[in-house]
Amino acid sequence: MITQENIKASWRSLLLVGVVIVVAVLCVLLANSRANLATVQSDNNVLRSDNALQGQVIATQAFNFNRFNQIAEHTSSLNSLIDVSTDKTVIEYREILKREKTCDLPVPADVAGGLLEYANSLRASEMHTDTGNADAVSNSATTTSTLTYCQVVLWIKPLLAAIGKANNQLAGIREIEKTRASQ
């Protein structure tokens, strides 16, 4: 027979089973959320590490850009000083050469021809192959291979200045490479 006590005991049993099921479900959910939390924390740690490394790379690049700009500015300043000195010297030489009686004597043809050929080969090696901007009709006179001693004297200082400027640029490049190698 079903008595009220049996019904109460059945409800208690059902209630107890329900509570056990709810606790079990909550335990499973808690375990899943802990696993998810551990995954998120691990991902967070990886991202923090990546951000720190990226920050170091950016700081190094900013330092390098700044250093390279300083080197380029220094090289440009040195080259400007060379230009000023060269211009001053060429002006002085022109004044001196005005008084020279042998100024218009030609340099021997084989020497002048060799210099002209070498200068043309240097210029040709540095010219771009783009013919889109070629001057189809040129009214300029053709340069002869006659070279006077005065012209040679006036070429010496600018040529030495060009070598000095190139050496300054190469020194700057070496300093940049040295900076890069030390990092």
C-alpha positions in Angstrom: 0.0 0.0 0.0 1.0 3.4 -0.7 1.1 5.4 2.3 1.9 9.0 2.8 5.2 8.1 4.3 6.1 6.1 1.2 5.2 9.1 -1.0 7.3 11.4 1.2 10.2 9.0 1.0 9.8 8.8 -2.8 9.8 12.6 -3.1 12.8 12.8 -0.8 14.6 10.2 -2.9 13.7 12.1 -6.1 14.8 15.4 -4.6 18.0 13.8 -3.5 18.6 12.3 -6.9 17.8 15.8 -8.5 20.2 17.5 -6.1 22.9 14.9 -6.9 22.3 15.4 -10.7 22.4 19.2 -10.3 25.7 19.0 -8.3 27.1 16.6 -10.9 26.2 19.0 -13.8 27.7 21.9 -11.9 30.9 19.9 -11.3 31.1 19.1 -15.0 30.5 22.8 -15.9 33.1 23.9 -13.4 35.7 21.5 -14.8 35.0 22.7 -18.3 35.2 26.4 -17.3 38.5 25.7 -15.5 39.9 24.0 -18.6 38.7 27.0 -20.7 40.2 29.4 -18.2 43.6 27.6 -18.3 43.5 27.7 -22.1 42.7 31.4 -22.1 45.5 32.1 -19.5 48.0 30.2 -21.6 46.9 32.1 -24.8 47.2 35.3 -22.8 50.7 34.4 -21.6 51.8 33.7 -25.2 50.3 37.0 -26.4 52.1 38.9 -23.7 55.4 37.2 -24.6 54.8 38.0 -28.3 54.0 41.6 -27.5 57.1 42.0 -25.4 59.3 40.6 -28.2 57.5 42.8 -30.8 58.1 45.8 -28.5 61.8 44.9 -28.4 62.0 44.7 -32.2 60.2 48.0 -32.6 62.5 49.7 -30.1 65.6 48.2 -31.9 64.3 49.4 -35.3 63.6 52.9 -33.9 67.1 53.1 -32.5 68.6 51.9 -35.8 66.5 54.4 -37.9 67.6 57.2 -35.5 71.3 56.1 -35.6 71.3 55.7 -39.4 69.7 59.1 -39.8 72.5 60.6 -37.6 75.1 58.9 -39.7 73.6 60.2 -42.9 73.3 63.7 -41.5 76.9 63.6 -40.4 78.0 62.4 -43.8 76.0 65.0 -45.6 77.5 67.7 -43.4 81.0 66.5 -44.2 80.2 66.4 -47.9 78.8 69.9 -47.8 82.1 71.1 -46.2 84.0 69.4 -49.0 81.8 71.1 -51.6 82.4 74.5 -50.1 86.1 74.0 -49.9 86.3 72.7 -53.5 84.3 75.6 -54.9 86.6 78.1 -53.0 89.7 76.3 -54.3 88.5 76.2 -57.9 87.8 79.9 -57.8 91.3 80.6 -56.4 92.8 78.4 -59.1 90.9 80.2 -61.9 92.3 83.5 -60.7 95.8 82.1 -60.6 95.5 80.5 -64.1 94.3 83.7 -65.7 97.9 85.0 -65.4 99.5 81.8 -66.7 100.8 82.1 -70.3 100.9 78.3 -70.9 97.4 77.8 -69.7 96.0 77.0 -73.2 98.6 74.5 -74.1 96.9 71.2 -74.9 97.7 68.0 -73.0 99.1 65.3 -75.3 96.4 63.8 -77.4 96.9 60.2 -76.1 96.6 61.3 -72.5 93.6 63.5 -73.2 92.0 60.7 -75.2 92.6 58.2 -72.5 91.0 60.4 -69.8 88.1 61.2 -72.1 87.5 57.5 -72.9 87.7 56.6 -69.2 85.3 59.4 -68.2 82.9 58.3 -70.9 83.0 54.7 -69.7 82.4 55.7 -66.1 79.4 57.9 -67.2 78.0 55.2 -69.5 78.2 52.6 -66.7 76.1 54.9 -64.4 73.5 55.9 -67.1 70.1 54.3 -67.0 68.9 52.3 -70.0 65.5 54.2 -70.1 65.3 55.8 -73.5 61.9 57.4 -72.8 63.5 60.7 -71.9 66.1 60.7 -74.6 66.9 64.1 -76.2 66.0 63.3 -79.8 67.1 66.7 -81.2 70.1 68.1 -79.4 71.7 71.4 -80.2 74.6 71.0 -77.9 78.1 71.0 -79.3 80.1 67.7 -79.3 83.0 67.6 -76.9 86.4 67.3 -78.5 89.1 65.3 -77.0 91.4 68.4 -76.7 92.2 69.1 -73.1 94.3 72.0 -71.8 96.5 72.0 -68.8 94.3 74.6 -67.2 91.3 72.4 -67.6 93.2 69.5 -65.9 94.2 71.8 -63.0 90.5 72.8 -62.6 89.4 69.1 -62.7 91.8 67.9 -60.0 90.1 69.4 -56.9 86.5 68.4 -57.9 87.7 64.9 -58.7 89.4 64.6 -55.3 86.3 66.1 -53.7 84.2 63.4 -55.3 86.5 60.7 -54.0 86.4 62.3 -50.5 82.6 62.4 -50.6 82.4 58.8 -51.7 84.8 57.8 -49.0 82.6 59.6 -46.4 79.6 57.7 -47.7 81.4 54.4 -47.5 82.6 55.2 -44.0 79.0 55.9 -43.0 77.9 52.6 -44.5 80.6 50.8 -42.6 79.5 52.4 -39.4 75.9 51.4 -40.1 77.0 47.8 -40.8 79.1 47.8 -37.6 76.0 49.0 -35.6 73.9 46.3 -37.1 76.5 43.6 -36.5 76.8 44.5 -32.8 73.0 44.0 -32.2 
